[in-house]
Amino acid sequence: MELDKPRRLRFDFNAAAAFEEATGKTMFDISVWASPTAKDLRALLWSLLLHEDKDLTLEQVGSFMYMGNLAAVTANLARVYEANTPEADGKARPLAESPPQ
């Protein structure tokens, strides 16, 4: 996705742990995805970008987000979440990068 530059989101256990450390919440709780706070959205995006740049801060990632791209950010976060949930047949997909748009 396009933020400060083109970036890819990766949902893996490193991202899940980073989100948990930053928020005290688990990324695997559907309520985090269903009705996120501004802090949740920022931390979700931040944790999914850390694989590209371990030095990113929450504040830097927060500056990538604004009302004009909020719909695109949340759509990309939703795509990553959906790409990593169990399929209809009950088999879990591997935790990995978001699918191409």
Backbone as ProteinMPNN parsed JSONL, in Angstrom:
{"seq_chain_A": "MELDKPRRLRFDFNAAAAFEEATGKTMFDISVWASPTAKDLRALLWSLLLHEDKDLTLEQVGSFMYMGNLAAVTANLARVYEANTPEADGKARPLAESPPQ", "coords_chain_A": {"N_chain_A": [[0.839, -1.182, 0.0], [0.323, 2.326, -0.447], [1.936, 4.618, 1.484], [3.954, 6.613, 3.276], [5.7, 5.846, 1.46], [5.73, 3.188, -0.968], [4.544, 0.308, 0.664], [4.464, -2.96, 2.213], [2.21, -4.961, 3.989], [2.597, -7.231, 6.632], [1.325, -9.943, 8.279], [2.284, -11.656, 10.822], [3.558, -13.729, 13.495], [5.423, -12.153, 14.795], [4.467, -9.596, 14.286], [2.021, -9.817, 15.618], [2.897, -10.139, 18.271], [4.246, -7.7, 18.662], [2.132, -5.881, 18.423], [0.62, -6.681, 20.632], [2.414, -6.113, 22.733], [2.538, -3.337, 22.487], [-0.086, -2.479, 22.927], [-1.371, -4.044, 24.826], [-3.405, -5.623, 24.083], [-4.725, -8.423, 22.225], [-4.047, -9.297, 18.884], [-5.562, -11.24, 17.814], [-8.104, -11.07, 18.718], [-11.308, -10.569, 17.724], [-12.737, -8.21, 18.204], [-10.885, -6.163, 18.196], [-10.426, -5.821, 15.513], [-12.991, -5.397, 14.574], [-14.094, -3.058, 15.746], [-12.015, -0.893, 15.978], [-9.993, 1.372, 17.917], [-8.471, 4.642, 17.482], [-5.863, 4.38, 18.426], [-5.595, 1.612, 18.269], [-5.775, 1.19, 15.456], [-3.506, 2.578, 14.569], [-1.486, 1.12, 15.914], [-1.942, -1.444, 14.844], [-1.329, -1.042, 12.103], [1.355, -0.192, 12.372], [2.55, -2.491, 13.59], [2.289, -4.336, 11.535], [3.993, -3.348, 9.689], [6.541, -3.487, 10.689], [8.243, -5.55, 9.843], [9.509, -4.573, 7.627], [10.944, -2.36, 8.513], [12.495, -2.154, 11.351], [12.928, -0.005, 12.992], [10.817, 1.738, 12.896], [8.522, 3.946, 14.44], [5.61, 4.194, 16.543], [4.591, 6.768, 16.408], [5.666, 7.716, 13.991], [4.345, 6.04, 12.168], [1.747, 6.774, 12.74], [1.776, 9.303, 11.597], [1.636, 8.661, 8.956], [-0.964, 8.195, 8.504], [-4.129, 9.648, 7.83], [-7.208, 11.474, 7.532], [-7.824, 11.43, 4.815], [-6.713, 9.062, 3.788], [-7.674, 7.094, 5.356], [-9.751, 5.246, 4.781], [-8.51, 3.62, 2.842], [-6.358, 2.624, 4.333], [-7.72, 1.174, 6.38], [-9.076, -0.653, 4.763], [-6.95, -2.105, 3.675], [-5.866, -3.182, 6.026], [-8.025, -4.797, 6.753], [-8.004, -6.577, 4.585], [-5.6, -7.937, 5.059], [-6.212, -9.147, 7.503], [-8.399, -10.808, 6.737], [-7.1, -12.435, 4.884], [-5.685, -14.034, 6.514], [-7.325, -15.581, 8.067], [-9.186, -18.553, 8.972], [-10.159, -20.614, 6.241], [-13.259, -21.405, 4.498], [-13.427, -24.155, 4.567], [-12.35, -24.759, 6.961], [-9.626, -24.999, 7.201], [-6.699, -23.442, 8.222], [-5.147, -20.566, 6.879], [-1.751, -19.765, 6.063], [0.073, -17.447, 8.119], [0.939, -14.545, 6.642], [2.102, -12.217, 4.114], [-0.041, -9.585, 2.944], [-2.473, -10.181, 0.362], [-2.015, -9.377, -3.132], [-3.533, -6.398, -4.41]], "CA_chain_A": [[0.0, 0.0, 0.0], [1.063, 3.587, -0.52], [1.883, 5.446, 2.692], [5.024, 7.572, 3.012], [6.286, 5.22, 0.276], [5.051, 1.892, -1.096], [4.847, -0.617, 1.764], [3.693, -4.201, 2.286], [1.811, -5.358, 5.33], [2.824, -8.652, 6.912], [0.682, -10.411, 9.511], [2.937, -12.853, 11.329], [3.544, -13.715, 14.957], [6.191, -11.004, 15.251], [3.523, -8.481, 14.268], [1.05, -10.046, 16.694], [3.567, -9.872, 19.549], [4.512, -6.265, 18.75], [0.844, -5.245, 18.703], [0.265, -7.018, 22.014], [3.291, -5.346, 23.621], [2.215, -1.913, 22.381], [-1.452, -2.149, 23.331], [-1.915, -4.912, 25.873], [-4.499, -6.372, 23.469], [-4.291, -9.422, 21.274], [-4.463, -9.091, 17.507], [-6.446, -12.345, 17.458], [-9.434, -10.752, 19.242], [-12.088, -9.981, 16.629], [-13.193, -6.86, 18.539], [-9.834, -5.227, 17.792], [-10.613, -5.581, 14.086], [-14.37, -4.989, 14.295], [-14.308, -1.667, 16.148], [-10.738, -0.427, 16.514], [-9.792, 2.772, 18.295], [-7.379, 5.268, 16.724], [-4.624, 3.755, 18.899], [-5.566, 0.26, 17.703], [-5.457, 1.284, 14.027], [-2.094, 2.964, 14.452], [-0.653, -0.001, 16.351], [-2.086, -2.516, 13.863], [-0.531, -0.703, 10.931], [2.758, -0.209, 12.81], [3.037, -3.861, 13.81], [2.329, -5.031, 10.25], [5.075, -2.75, 8.896], [7.843, -3.668, 11.343], [9.097, -6.481, 9.105], [10.269, -3.77, 6.661], [11.787, -1.373, 9.183], [12.386, -2.392, 12.798], [13.075, 1.257, 13.706], [9.602, 2.546, 12.807], [7.852, 4.213, 15.712], [4.166, 4.379, 16.462], [4.339, 8.146, 15.998], [5.931, 7.814, 12.55], [3.254, 5.375, 11.452], [0.583, 7.636, 12.908], [1.857, 10.415, 10.648], [1.308, 8.135, 7.625], [-2.417, 8.058, 8.452], [-4.91, 10.875, 7.936], [-8.589, 11.196, 7.128], [-7.877, 11.175, 3.381], [-6.337, 7.688, 3.426], [-8.168, 6.178, 6.39], [-10.504, 4.157, 4.159], [-7.541, 2.72, 2.213], [-5.622, 1.949, 5.41], [-8.571, 0.169, 7.02], [-9.341, -1.708, 3.774], [-5.758, -2.952, 3.61], [-5.806, -3.939, 7.275], [-9.062, -5.834, 6.657], [-7.532, -7.585, 3.632], [-4.598, -8.762, 5.745], [-6.929, -9.965, 8.486], [-9.164, -11.835, 6.02], [-6.161, -13.359, 4.243], [-5.065, -14.868, 7.538], [-8.33, -16.276, 8.859], [-9.472, -19.867, 8.398], [-11.015, -20.68, 5.059], [-14.572, -22.016, 4.729], [-13.272, -25.577, 4.852], [-11.798, -24.897, 8.297], [-8.167, -25.036, 7.187], [-6.126, -22.118, 8.413], [-4.155, -20.09, 5.92], [-0.532, -19.36, 6.776], [0.212, -16.031, 8.384], [1.875, -14.058, 5.643], [1.833, -10.893, 3.595], [-1.36, -9.37, 2.357], [-2.539, -10.522, -1.05], [-2.012, -8.217, -4.013], [-4.848, -5.78, -4.598]], "C_chain_A": [[0.878, 1.238, 0.0], [0.854, 4.365, 0.776], [2.892, 6.574, 2.485], [5.819, 7.149, 1.782], [5.547, 3.898, 0.116], [5.505, 0.938, 0.021], [3.953, -1.839, 1.673], [3.415, -4.521, 3.743], [2.067, -6.845, 5.493], [2.251, -8.983, 8.281], [1.364, -11.722, 9.879], [2.961, -12.759, 12.855], [4.436, -12.624, 15.534], [5.296, -9.771, 15.298], [2.527, -8.616, 15.414], [1.653, -9.719, 18.055], [3.838, -8.381, 19.728], [3.233, -5.508, 19.08], [0.46, -5.464, 20.163], [1.112, -6.222, 23.002], [2.92, -3.866, 23.633], [0.868, -1.552, 22.992], [-1.978, -2.913, 24.538], [-3.086, -5.739, 25.383], [-3.922, -7.429, 22.54], [-4.871, -9.138, 19.893], [-5.477, -10.151, 17.08], [-7.863, -12.173, 18.018], [-10.207, -10.022, 18.156], [-12.525, -8.557, 16.94], [-12.157, -5.8, 18.178], [-10.024, -4.845, 16.331], [-12.001, -5.016, 13.777], [-14.637, -3.532, 14.651], [-13.039, -1.113, 16.797], [-10.769, 1.041, 16.918], [-8.697, 3.351, 17.392], [-6.043, 4.642, 17.131], [-4.482, 2.344, 18.333], [-5.16, 0.298, 16.235], [-3.987, 1.613, 13.816], [-1.186, 1.799, 14.815], [-0.757, -1.192, 15.398], [-1.207, -2.242, 12.655], [0.956, -0.768, 11.258], [3.293, -1.634, 12.923], [3.159, -4.635, 12.505], [3.395, -4.469, 9.316], [6.461, -3.015, 9.468], [8.779, -4.613, 10.592], [9.967, -5.737, 8.088], [11.286, -2.857, 7.331], [11.58, -1.49, 10.688], [12.454, -1.101, 13.616], [11.855, 2.164, 13.615], [9.01, 2.751, 14.2], [6.349, 4.329, 15.479], [3.843, 5.781, 15.954], [4.606, 8.336, 14.5], [4.776, 7.213, 11.757], [1.967, 6.176, 11.589], [0.589, 8.808, 11.938], [1.584, 9.965, 9.218], [-0.212, 8.112, 7.405], [-3.078, 9.418, 8.611], [-6.294, 10.565, 7.377], [-8.692, 10.851, 5.642], [-7.489, 9.765, 2.966], [-6.851, 6.657, 4.428], [-8.935, 5.0, 5.797], [-9.55, 3.151, 3.514], [-6.755, 1.948, 3.262], [-6.48, 0.849, 6.014], [-8.907, -0.963, 6.049], [-8.151, -2.648, 3.665], [-5.582, -3.772, 4.88], [-6.829, -5.08, 7.246], [-8.64, -6.938, 5.704], [-6.509, -8.52, 4.274], [-5.276, -9.688, 6.737], [-7.653, -11.122, 7.792], [-8.256, -12.865, 5.368], [-5.565, -14.341, 5.238], [-6.055, -15.527, 8.477], [-8.631, -17.625, 8.205], [-10.415, -19.785, 7.21], [-12.319, -21.396, 5.413], [-14.453, -23.492, 5.074], [-12.634, -25.835, 6.219], [-10.29, -24.96, 8.349], [-7.621, -23.619, 7.311], [-5.136, -21.807, 7.3], [-2.898, -19.73, 6.701], [-0.543, -17.863, 7.032], [1.279, -15.504, 7.44], [1.48, -12.667, 5.195], [0.451, -10.805, 2.995], [-1.341, -9.722, 0.879], [-2.48, -9.26, -1.899], [-3.426, -7.693, -4.2], [-5.348, -5.977, -6.006]], "O_chain_A": [[2.041, 1.19, 0.403], [-0.273, 4.725, 1.119], [2.702, 7.41, 1.601], [6.507, 7.951, 1.151], [4.79, 3.523, 1.012], [6.699, 0.789, 0.278], [2.846, -1.783, 1.139], [4.277, -4.369, 4.609], [1.782, -7.631, 4.589], [2.629, -8.398, 9.296], [1.055, -12.772, 9.315], [2.436, -11.805, 13.429], [4.22, -12.206, 16.672], [5.363, -8.99, 16.248], [2.226, -7.639, 16.099], [1.002, -9.097, 18.895], [3.677, -7.852, 20.828], [3.24, -4.602, 19.913], [0.025, -4.535, 20.844], [0.594, -5.712, 23.996], [2.982, -3.217, 24.677], [0.694, -0.451, 23.514], [-2.923, -2.475, 25.194], [-3.7, -6.474, 26.158], [-2.768, -7.339, 22.122], [-6.042, -8.784, 19.758], [-6.176, -9.97, 16.083], [-8.721, -13.032, 17.815], [-9.787, -8.952, 17.716], [-12.674, -7.757, 16.016], [-12.516, -4.659, 17.887], [-9.812, -3.694, 15.949], [-12.166, -4.248, 12.83], [-15.345, -2.841, 13.918], [-12.994, -0.891, 18.007], [-11.488, 1.846, 16.325], [-8.072, 2.618, 16.625], [-5.188, 4.398, 16.279], [-3.386, 1.926, 17.962], [-4.298, -0.472, 15.81], [-3.312, 1.002, 12.987], [-0.221, 1.519, 14.103], [0.237, -1.88, 15.167], [-0.435, -3.102, 12.232], [1.732, -1.342, 10.495], [4.367, -1.941, 12.407], [4.03, -5.495, 12.372], [3.67, -5.05, 8.266], [7.46, -2.784, 8.786], [9.998, -4.48, 10.702], [11.042, -6.215, 7.727], [12.361, -2.608, 6.786], [10.598, -0.981, 11.229], [12.087, -1.09, 14.791], [11.852, 3.249, 14.196], [9.003, 1.839, 15.027], [5.891, 4.535, 14.355], [2.922, 5.957, 15.158], [3.856, 9.036, 13.82], [4.294, 7.809, 10.794], [1.179, 6.247, 10.646], [-0.47, 9.259, 11.501], [1.326, 10.8, 8.351], [-0.684, 8.022, 6.272], [-2.648, 10.24, 9.421], [-6.51, 9.494, 6.809], [-9.555, 10.065, 5.25], [-7.893, 9.309, 1.896], [-6.498, 5.481, 4.349], [-8.786, 3.871, 6.264], [-9.765, 1.944, 3.632], [-6.51, 0.752, 3.102], [-6.025, -0.287, 6.15], [-9.013, -2.117, 6.465], [-8.328, -3.862, 3.571], [-5.188, -4.937, 4.814], [-6.528, -6.197, 7.666], [-8.886, -8.113, 5.975], [-6.541, -9.733, 4.064], [-4.957, -10.874, 6.807], [-7.535, -12.274, 8.209], [-8.605, -14.044, 5.304], [-5.004, -15.364, 4.847], [-5.683, -15.983, 9.558], [-8.362, -17.815, 7.02], [-11.348, -18.982, 7.19], [-12.456, -21.931, 6.513], [-15.293, -24.025, 5.8], [-12.404, -26.984, 6.594], [-9.717, -24.973, 9.438], [-8.038, -22.714, 6.588], [-4.391, -22.675, 6.845], [-2.981, -19.421, 7.889], [-1.105, -17.098, 6.249], [2.412, -15.986, 7.452], [0.634, -12.017, 5.81], [-0.145, -11.805, 2.594], [-0.314, -9.578, 0.216], [-2.857, -8.184, -1.433], [-4.394, -8.452, -4.155], [-6.442, -5.522, -6.342]]}, "name": "protein", "num_of_chains": 1, "seq": "MELDKPRRLRFDFNAAAAFEEATGKTMFDISVWASPTAKDLRALLWSLLLHEDKDLTLEQVGSFMYMGNLAAVTANLARVYEANTPEADGKARPLAESPPQ"}
